[in-house]
Amino acid sequence: MPAEKTIVVFGAGINGAAVARELALSGVGVIVVDNGDIATGATAWSTRLIHGGLRYLEYGEIGLVRESLVERNRLVKLAAHLVRPLPFYLPVEGRWGGMWAAAARLAGWESLARAWQGRRGRGSWTVGVGLTLYDLLAAGDGWPRHRQVRAGDDGMPRIDTKAFPRAALYADAQLLFPERFTVELLVDARGIAAAAGTRFEVCTHRQVQVGRDGMVTISGSPVGGGPIEIRPDAVINATGAWVDRTLTSLCVGRADGVGRRLIGGTKGSHLVVRSASLRAALADHGVYAEAADGRPMFVLPFGSSLVLVGTTDIPFTGDPADARTDEAEIGYLLGAVARLFPTATVGRDNVQQHYCGVRPLPNMAGDPHLPAGVTRRHLLVRHDESPWPLWSIVGGKLTTCRSLAETTAATVLGTLEMPVRGTSRERPLPGNCDGASRVAAMLECHRLAEQAGMPRDDAAAVADRVVGLLGARAPAVWQQGGGRPSGPPAASPSGLIRGVGLPTAIVGFCVREEWATTLDDLVERRLMLSFHDRLSREAIMDVAESLSMAGGLARERVTEAVDACVARLADLYGRIVPRSSDGADNEDRTSQGSRR
Ligand SMILES: Cc1cc2nc3c(=O)[nH]c(=O)nc-3n(C[C@H](O)[C@H](O)[C@H](O)COP(=O)(O)OP(=O)(O)OC[C@H]3O[C@@H](n4cnc5c(N)ncnc54)[C@H](O)[C@@H]3O)c2cc1C
């Protein structure tokens, strides 16, 4: 029997996680290492769409759009609890606008396209041609075809009908929580490896050192688990916008003088807007429009009460971790909203938070003034001067993470002279549920929550929220595990995290089952509380206490951890967290200075 091969994947973003899962399906040992948490990069800072990418058609990216549409169709079936179809409304000002510009762009004459780009943006004919092609590329998938509508028709978003008298209606999909999707890819990979008896480890918040002999030393975990030493059979650098920096730290590529820069990242910012009038005006549609400068712009429902607005596209060469949304971007995005929805009166005070990420785009010798034109295709780059076969993943989209993983795994396995034994093409995520299976998961959660002593009304809302996060895996939250206590912390005798409708037991679940190790992991990427409109310091305290009870935080460090979490939310998201969920006491706003 040949010895098992082990591949180290750097980066636990959506691409690293998808590749790890694909490799596990072929029976290879996998270690995933991230110097932060799962999905701490662009995956969490995206527009959260699973889409074909309509505008890429103008750049002639037919193959990419076709691949994205095929994957869109797969993901709404295989991860139905997280990926949901969303009808989009595309408002237009005129009829013929943008036709010549689109033709020039298609021919590769970008500067001519910019010169011809009319002030009134793309017209209904131009959009119609694009959407007809979009429909053709999605043919056979059962998605509704686009249609032209008159602005102001019943059920449509209440956009300024004078400025935008016509519109097209088409469909794409939304992945509200790519953070949770990425965690589930890894949960699935762990299950696959356990069934096959192969090695699978996820090491988050770890540092790596590489010896001259190719030995990789992964530091010990801050919450237990010693260092790992391994000489991998291959290494995959899936660190997104950090790809070049990772190569330098691995002492390959850059240090050997090989390298041109692989990544030419651009910064993209989003606003999370809390405005009942804007949310009502959207009418559960996404809106895809052009800002006054012609940049593509999304206004999207974000749960039942919030609206997500994005995005900007600005060249960025610094450390992606330092990227922040600035006031100019906030003004620009609010301006775009005001142009579309002049009656919704959305101002700076309606911005609950913002976030910002760096797109890991290929460093192409294109026009640096037009980042939107840089390809969204991914590249797999092989590095020759390294102690082990080494590849970097450059670019990619959330939408194509699975297909990217499939081609990456095939290439890597081919080099290692190993067969591809399985693919994820038909493989649902562990939480996948829809229709009847979703109802069954809800009922079971309801029963378990009541059994745990929760009042009937609370139990129904809690079941809905937990299934919304975990899908079919939700009932497992109430199962005791690992011999650790998972009862309510002293601060929250109800067993609920105050104000957010989640049981405190979910914290222990995420620690046991989903590699959550810090308070930030839980608040931002497992429980998705950082986006919750009723997030408060009290709620964060409940999570911290539950984390402490699960053995992940020393009791005497709970308050300090909560303070740090609140400060991080202010720095990263400009989010000011009130003391309690009724928002009555906004002491933190003044203690942190002016709104960032
Ligand atoms: C503004 C914006 C909007 C977008 N919108 C969409 C969209 O709507 N739909 C869509 O399909 N795509 C979208 N994308 C693209 C998509 O989000 C990214 O292409 C994708 O998330 C990249 O995933 P990744 O795993 O390659 O990188 P990342 O998600 O960035 O993950 C990289 C990981 O590597 C880790 N890391 C960094 N350095 C090291 C190191 N030295 N060692 C170990 N780990 C390390 C980081 O902590 C991080 O977790 C958008 C991107 C942005 C920025």
PDBQT file of the ligand as one rigid body, heavy atoms in Angstrom, charges set to zero:
ROOT
HETATM    1  C1  LIG A 601     -15.573  43.841  -3.069  1.00  0.00    +0.000 C 
HETATM    2  C2  LIG A 601     -15.710  42.442  -3.582  1.00  0.00    +0.000 A 
HETATM    3  C3  LIG A 601     -16.911  42.012  -4.108  1.00  0.00    +0.000 A 
HETATM    4  C4  LIG A 601     -17.023  40.712  -4.605  1.00  0.00    +0.000 A 
HETATM    5  N1  LIG A 601     -18.239  40.253  -4.985  1.00  0.00    +0.000 NA
HETATM    6  C5  LIG A 601     -18.386  38.994  -5.449  1.00  0.00    +0.000 A 
HETATM    7  C6  LIG A 601     -19.663  38.491  -5.763  1.00  0.00    +0.000 A 
HETATM    8  O1  LIG A 601     -20.678  39.117  -5.548  1.00  0.00    +0.000 OA
HETATM    9  N2  LIG A 601     -19.739  37.246  -6.287  1.00  0.00    +0.000 N 
HETATM   10  C7  LIG A 601     -18.645  36.491  -6.525  1.00  0.00    +0.000 A 
HETATM   11  O2  LIG A 601     -18.794  35.393  -7.050  1.00  0.00    +0.000 OA
HETATM   12  N3  LIG A 601     -17.394  36.913  -6.168  1.00  0.00    +0.000 NA
HETATM   13  C8  LIG A 601     -17.258  38.148  -5.630  1.00  0.00    +0.000 A 
HETATM   14  N4  LIG A 601     -16.024  38.617  -5.249  1.00  0.00    +0.000 N 
HETATM   15  C9  LIG A 601     -14.847  37.770  -5.458  1.00  0.00    +0.000 C 
HETATM   16  C10 LIG A 601     -14.672  36.766  -4.329  1.00  0.00    +0.000 C 
HETATM   17  O3  LIG A 601     -15.075  37.292  -3.096  1.00  0.00    +0.000 OA
HETATM   18  C11 LIG A 601     -13.212  36.366  -4.210  1.00  0.00    +0.000 C 
HETATM   19  O4  LIG A 601     -12.671  36.103  -5.457  1.00  0.00    +0.000 OA
HETATM   20  C12 LIG A 601     -13.061  35.106  -3.356  1.00  0.00    +0.000 C 
HETATM   21  O5  LIG A 601     -13.689  35.294  -2.115  1.00  0.00    +0.000 OA
HETATM   22  C13 LIG A 601     -11.607  34.777  -3.160  1.00  0.00    +0.000 C 
HETATM   23  O6  LIG A 601     -11.534  33.732  -2.237  1.00  0.00    +0.000 OA
HETATM   24  P1  LIG A 601     -10.132  33.184  -1.785  1.00  0.00    +0.000 P 
HETATM   25  O7  LIG A 601     -10.402  31.995  -0.957  1.00  0.00    +0.000 OA
HETATM   26  O8  LIG A 601      -9.267  32.991  -2.975  1.00  0.00    +0.000 OA
HETATM   27  O9  LIG A 601      -9.471  34.386  -0.967  1.00  0.00    +0.000 OA
HETATM   28  P2  LIG A 601      -9.854  34.982   0.470  1.00  0.00    +0.000 P 
HETATM   29  O10 LIG A 601     -11.275  34.874   0.754  1.00  0.00    +0.000 OA
HETATM   30  O11 LIG A 601      -9.252  36.340   0.518  1.00  0.00    +0.000 OA
HETATM   31  O12 LIG A 601      -9.113  34.022   1.487  1.00  0.00    +0.000 OA
HETATM   32  C14 LIG A 601      -7.728  34.059   1.651  1.00  0.00    +0.000 C 
HETATM   33  C15 LIG A 601      -7.400  33.510   3.030  1.00  0.00    +0.000 C 
HETATM   34  O13 LIG A 601      -5.975  33.411   3.130  1.00  0.00    +0.000 OA
HETATM   35  C16 LIG A 601      -5.613  33.741   4.456  1.00  0.00    +0.000 C 
HETATM   36  N5  LIG A 601      -4.185  34.092   4.470  1.00  0.00    +0.000 N 
HETATM   37  C17 LIG A 601      -3.578  35.233   4.064  1.00  0.00    +0.000 A 
HETATM   38  N6  LIG A 601      -2.246  35.129   4.199  1.00  0.00    +0.000 NA
HETATM   39  C18 LIG A 601      -1.989  33.899   4.697  1.00  0.00    +0.000 A 
HETATM   40  C19 LIG A 601      -0.802  33.190   5.035  1.00  0.00    +0.000 A 
HETATM   41  N7  LIG A 601       0.417  33.728   4.872  1.00  0.00    +0.000 N 
HETATM   42  N8  LIG A 601      -0.909  31.942   5.528  1.00  0.00    +0.000 NA
HETATM   43  C20 LIG A 601      -2.124  31.365   5.702  1.00  0.00    +0.000 A 
HETATM   44  N9  LIG A 601      -3.284  31.981   5.378  1.00  0.00    +0.000 NA
HETATM   45  C21 LIG A 601      -3.228  33.228   4.878  1.00  0.00    +0.000 A 
HETATM   46  C22 LIG A 601      -6.553  34.872   4.833  1.00  0.00    +0.000 C 
HETATM   47  O14 LIG A 601      -6.659  34.978   6.234  1.00  0.00    +0.000 OA
HETATM   48  C23 LIG A 601      -7.843  34.421   4.156  1.00  0.00    +0.000 C 
HETATM   49  O15 LIG A 601      -8.671  33.691   5.061  1.00  0.00    +0.000 OA
HETATM   50  C24 LIG A 601     -15.892  39.871  -4.654  1.00  0.00    +0.000 A 
HETATM   51  C25 LIG A 601     -14.690  40.303  -4.082  1.00  0.00    +0.000 A 
HETATM   52  C26 LIG A 601     -14.609  41.560  -3.514  1.00  0.00    +0.000 A 
HETATM   53  C27 LIG A 601     -13.359  41.968  -2.813  1.00  0.00    +0.000 C 
ENDROOT
TORSDOF 0
